[in-house]
C-alpha cells in the first residue's frame, strides 16, 4: 500500500485552516487506497541549522543537534508522498517548515553534479518523496502564491524529486469559518479538494479543469474584503 506523510506547519496545528485543507485532500487519497499519517510541527522541537557542515564532513549524515529532527527525517524517508500543509507567511512558508528544510541537508551529499539543463546541484543521497503542496492565505487573490509556487519547484529540483500536486487557496479564513451562510460553498470546495487527492493517486495528477475550479474564489473580491475588515474591527473592539 502506498503511504503519505502530512507535515502540518501551521502554528495553529490541529485547529488550523491548513488542516481543513489537508484533511479534505487526504480523504481523497485514503479513498484511493493510500495510508496517510499526519504530523504537526508544533508538536516537535527543531532548532535552526548552525551551518557547521558537520553532516557533510566529520560526521556524514549525522547532525550535531540532538532534537526531534532525526525522528522527522526518519518518518519522511518512509513516505512515498510528503504533503506540506501551511499558511502563507510573507509570500513563503512559516519559519518552522523552512527550518525543517534547512536541517534536511543532512540527508544530502556535498558533491556537485549538473542537471539536464546544465545547472549545478548536490548529488542525490536518499530517495526523496514526491511533494504535494497545500497552502492557504487570507488575501483575496491567487496571485499571492506565485513566489511559493516557484520556491517549491526549486526545492523539488534540489531534492531530486517532483511537485506532483498543488492546491493554493486564497480567502483561506473561510476554510475554518462557522458562518452558516458559507457552509454550502465550503463543503463543495472541500469535496473538490478530496477529488484532487483521489485523482493524484489514480491518475498521477490533478486534472486541469479541476485545478481551475480549485482556484475560484469563495466570494467576490469586494465582498470578501468588506467581511475581513468587519471581522478585524470586531476583534479590535474586544481588546
Buried (B, 14 or more C-beta within 10 A) or exposed (E): EEBBBBBBBBBBBEEBBBBBBBBBBBBBBBBBEBEBEBBBBBEBEBEEBEEEEBBBEEEEBEBEBEEBBBEBBEBBEEBBBBBBBBBBBEEBBBBBBBBBBBBBBBBBBEEEEEEEEEEEBBEBBBEBBBBBBBBBBBBBEBEBBEEBBEBBBEBBBBBBBEBBBBBBBBBBBBBBBEEEEBEEBBEEBBEBBBBBBBBBBEEEBBEEEBBEEBEEBBBEEEEBBEBBEEEEEEEEEEE
